[in-house]
Amino acid sequence: MHLSALDRYGRRGVSALASATPVESGETAASWSYEIQNGDGTAAITFKNSHIVDGVPIAIILQYGHGTGTGGWVEGRDYINPAIQPIFDEIVEEAWREVAQL
């Protein structure tokens, strides 16, 4: 798969994640990015979120939940997987099309 395709999927993934992120201030939704690693016949897209408060990655606690300062629990919400899965599915489809043409 060409780097331009990976870049396109990276941008689409960031958009999907930003749209699906629960919004209070909007900072977590606006903090998504991606990185492409390419080498030795492999390629990978890594999605990252840079919104960290007191060492805590906010995107992760929104996903999995977290304790409160008073002993309570805030339930997480699975928003990352449903947002990004369609992008992964498209990557797989495109890769199979390229393999089938070989």
GROMACS elastic network, one bead per residue, 0.5 to 0.9 nm:
[ bonds ]
;  ai    aj funct       b0    kb
    1     4     6  0.83768   500
    1     5     6  0.66371   500
    1     6     6  0.72030   500
    1    43     6  0.81361   500
    1    91     6  0.88564   500
    1    94     6  0.79456   500
    1    95     6  0.63841   500
    1    98     6  0.74338   500
    2     5     6  0.53616   500
    2     6     6  0.65456   500
    2     7     6  0.87392   500
    3     7     6  0.59990   500
    3     8     6  0.84899   500
    3    36     6  0.81617   500
    3    38     6  0.82191   500
    3    43     6  0.85912   500
    4     8     6  0.61455   500
    4     9     6  0.86544   500
    5     9     6  0.62174   500
    5    10     6  0.84810   500
    5    91     6  0.87250   500
    6     9     6  0.50538   500
    6    10     6  0.59835   500
    6    11     6  0.86193   500
    6    36     6  0.72719   500
    6    43     6  0.84336   500
    6    44     6  0.82475   500
    6    45     6  0.71706   500
    6    91     6  0.82697   500
    7    11     6  0.62222   500
    7    12     6  0.85840   500
    7    34     6  0.87305   500
    7    35     6  0.86828   500
    7    36     6  0.74663   500
    7    45     6  0.85354   500
    8    11     6  0.52613   500
    8    12     6  0.62299   500
    8    13     6  0.85648   500
    9    13     6  0.59189   500
    9    14     6  0.85321   500
    9    45     6  0.84495   500
    9    87     6  0.67006   500
    9    88     6  0.84811   500
    9    90     6  0.85621   500
    9    91     6  0.74908   500
   10    13     6  0.50624   500
   10    14     6  0.62279   500
   10    15     6  0.86355   500
   10    33     6  0.80287   500
   10    34     6  0.58530   500
   10    35     6  0.76168   500
   10    36     6  0.79393   500
   10    45     6  0.66858   500
   10    46     6  0.82651   500
   10    47     6  0.77021   500
   10    87     6  0.87518   500
   11    14     6  0.51836   500
   11    15     6  0.62612   500
   11    16     6  0.86751   500
   11    33     6  0.80838   500
   11    34     6  0.75667   500
   12    15     6  0.50558   500
   12    16     6  0.61230   500
   12    17     6  0.85768   500
   12    84     6  0.89903   500
   12    87     6  0.73547   500
   13    16     6  0.50308   500
   13    17     6  0.60465   500
   13    18     6  0.84409   500
   13    33     6  0.87185   500
   13    34     6  0.81523   500
   13    47     6  0.77647   500
   13    83     6  0.78162   500
   13    84     6  0.59950   500
   13    87     6  0.62946   500
   13    88     6  0.87377   500
   14    17     6  0.51457   500
   14    18     6  0.59931   500
   14    19     6  0.85000   500
   14    32     6  0.57149   500
   14    33     6  0.59003   500
   14    34     6  0.69367   500
   14    47     6  0.73385   500
   14    48     6  0.87910   500
   14    84     6  0.86518   500
   15    18     6  0.51448   500
   15    19     6  0.61162   500
   15    20     6  0.86334   500
   15    32     6  0.82554   500
   16    19     6  0.51750   500
   16    20     6  0.62066   500
   16    21     6  0.86369   500
   16    80     6  0.88571   500
   16    83     6  0.55373   500
   16    84     6  0.65929   500
   16    87     6  0.85085   500
   17    20     6  0.51456   500
   17    21     6  0.59895   500
   17    29     6  0.72179   500
   17    32     6  0.71359   500
   17    79     6  0.79183   500
   17    80     6  0.63630   500
   17    83     6  0.57198   500
   17    84     6  0.66763   500
   18    21     6  0.53357   500
   18    22     6  0.86765   500
   18    26     6  0.88872   500
   18    28     6  0.78660   500
   18    30     6  0.62047   500
   18    31     6  0.78848   500
   18    32     6  0.65387   500
   18    83     6  0.89585   500
   19    22     6  0.83148   500
   19    29     6  0.70276   500
   19    83     6  0.82187   500
   20    23     6  0.86957   500
   20    29     6  0.78662   500
   20    79     6  0.59671   500
   20    80     6  0.72461   500
   20    82     6  0.85280   500
   20    83     6  0.61829   500
   21    26     6  0.84480   500
   21    28     6  0.71786   500
   21    29     6  0.52974   500
   21    59     6  0.77635   500
   21    62     6  0.83110   500
   21    79     6  0.64475   500
   21    80     6  0.75301   500
   21    83     6  0.88536   500
   22    26     6  0.80597   500
   22    28     6  0.81985   500
   22    29     6  0.73629   500
   22    59     6  0.89567   500
   22    62     6  0.75423   500
   22    77     6  0.85803   500
   22    79     6  0.79084   500
   23    26     6  0.50266   500
   23    27     6  0.79135   500
   23    28     6  0.75220   500
   23    29     6  0.68188   500
   24    27     6  0.79998   500
   24    28     6  0.86604   500
   25    28     6  0.77115   500
   25    29     6  0.86662   500
   26    29     6  0.52705   500
   26    30     6  0.61680   500
   26    31     6  0.86974   500
   27    30     6  0.51421   500
   27    31     6  0.61751   500
   27    51     6  0.68234   500
   28    31     6  0.50887   500
   28    32     6  0.72819   500
   28    49     6  0.71640   500
   28    50     6  0.77001   500
   28    51     6  0.53995   500
   28    52     6  0.85746   500
   28    58     6  0.67543   500
   28    59     6  0.63500   500
   29    32     6  0.64330   500
   29    49     6  0.83849   500
   29    51     6  0.86955   500
   29    59     6  0.83081   500
   30    33     6  0.87797   500
   30    49     6  0.85880   500
   30    51     6  0.85677   500
   31    48     6  0.80570   500
   31    49     6  0.52217   500
   31    50     6  0.53520   500
   31    51     6  0.57812   500
   32    47     6  0.70583   500
   32    48     6  0.56365   500
   32    50     6  0.67274   500
   32    51     6  0.83240   500
   33    46     6  0.84333   500
   33    47     6  0.58303   500
   33    48     6  0.52273   500
   33    49     6  0.62407   500
   33    50     6  0.79677   500
   34    45     6  0.65908   500
   34    46     6  0.54246   500
   34    48     6  0.57476   500
   34    49     6  0.85366   500
   35    44     6  0.81340   500
   35    45     6  0.56666   500
   35    46     6  0.51859   500
   35    47     6  0.65784   500
   35    48     6  0.78669   500
   36    43     6  0.70991   500
   36    44     6  0.56645   500
   36    46     6  0.64304   500
   37    42     6  0.80874   500
   37    43     6  0.55382   500
   37    44     6  0.51416   500
   37    45     6  0.64693   500
   37    46     6  0.79392   500
   38    41     6  0.75163   500
   38    42     6  0.58386   500
   38    44     6  0.64995   500
   38    45     6  0.88705   500
   39    42     6  0.54284   500
   39    43     6  0.64147   500
   40    43     6  0.83902   500
   49    52     6  0.81851   500
   49    57     6  0.76427   500
   49    58     6  0.82686   500
   49    59     6  0.66213   500
   49    60     6  0.88445   500
   50    57     6  0.74140   500
   50    58     6  0.85681   500
   50    59     6  0.86011   500
   51    56     6  0.84140   500
   51    57     6  0.61356   500
   51    58     6  0.59631   500
   51    59     6  0.72114   500
   52    55     6  0.57492   500
   52    56     6  0.51825   500
   52    58     6  0.57228   500
   52    59     6  0.83262   500
   53    56     6  0.51510   500
   53    57     6  0.66502   500
   53    58     6  0.69074   500
   54    57     6  0.85868   500
   56    59     6  0.89102   500
   56    60     6  0.82167   500
   56    61     6  0.78123   500
   57    60     6  0.55635   500
   57    61     6  0.67145   500
   57    62     6  0.89352   500
   58    61     6  0.52667   500
   58    62     6  0.61565   500
   58    63     6  0.85924   500
   59    62     6  0.52128   500
   59    63     6  0.62935   500
   59    64     6  0.88404   500
   59    80     6  0.86992   500
   60    63     6  0.50054   500
   60    64     6  0.60970   500
   60    65     6  0.78145   500
   60    76     6  0.87124   500
   61    64     6  0.51229   500
   61    66     6  0.56220   500
   61    74     6  0.89142   500
   61    75     6  0.89491   500
   61    76     6  0.66717   500
   61    77     6  0.89376   500
   62    65     6  0.56049   500
   62    66     6  0.77354   500
   62    74     6  0.86629   500
   62    75     6  0.80924   500
   62    76     6  0.52211   500
   62    77     6  0.61866   500
   62    78     6  0.81075   500
   62    79     6  0.83591   500
   63    75     6  0.85462   500
   63    78     6  0.51858   500
   63    79     6  0.63879   500
   63    80     6  0.69561   500
   64    75     6  0.70610   500
   64    77     6  0.65085   500
   64    78     6  0.72266   500
   65    73     6  0.72560   500
   65    74     6  0.54090   500
   65    77     6  0.72181   500
   66    72     6  0.85862   500
   66    73     6  0.57989   500
   66    74     6  0.53682   500
   66    75     6  0.67983   500
   66    76     6  0.71988   500
   67    70     6  0.81943   500
   67    71     6  0.64473   500
   67    72     6  0.56958   500
   67    74     6  0.61550   500
   67    75     6  0.87176   500
   68    71     6  0.54723   500
   68    72     6  0.50378   500
   68    73     6  0.57749   500
   68    74     6  0.70429   500
   69    72     6  0.72732   500
   70    73     6  0.89179   500
   76    79     6  0.89266   500
   77    80     6  0.85906   500
   78    81     6  0.64476   500
   78    82     6  0.73025   500
   79    82     6  0.58516   500
   79    83     6  0.62344   500
   79    84     6  0.87738   500
   80    83     6  0.52861   500
   80    84     6  0.61506   500
   80    85     6  0.84044   500
   81    84     6  0.53680   500
   81    85     6  0.57313   500
   82    85     6  0.54968   500
   82    86     6  0.74806   500
   83    86     6  0.69489   500
   83    87     6  0.79809   500
   84    87     6  0.53579   500
   84    88     6  0.64557   500
   84    89     6  0.88314   500
   85    88     6  0.50402   500
   85    89     6  0.61296   500
   85    90     6  0.86856   500
   86    90     6  0.62749   500
   86    91     6  0.87086   500
   87    90     6  0.51725   500
   87    91     6  0.63243   500
   87    92     6  0.87770   500
   88    91     6  0.50571   500
   88    92     6  0.63003   500
   88    93     6  0.87020   500
   89    92     6  0.51758   500
   89    93     6  0.62592   500
   89    94     6  0.87163   500
   90    93     6  0.50083   500
   90    94     6  0.61156   500
   90    95     6  0.84856   500
   91    94     6  0.52169   500
   91    95     6  0.60819   500
   91    96     6  0.86081   500
   92    95     6  0.51032   500
   92    96     6  0.61613   500
   92    97     6  0.86411   500
   93    96     6  0.52042   500
   93    97     6  0.62652   500
   93    98     6  0.87673   500
   94    97     6  0.50726   500
   94    98     6  0.63243   500
   94    99     6  0.87116   500
   95    98     6  0.51231   500
   95    99     6  0.62228   500
   95   100     6  0.86132   500
   96   100     6  0.60043   500
   96   101     6  0.86172   500
   97   100     6  0.51242   500
   97   101     6  0.64145   500
   98   101     6  0.52726   500
   98   102     6  0.68467   500
   99   102     6  0.54145   500
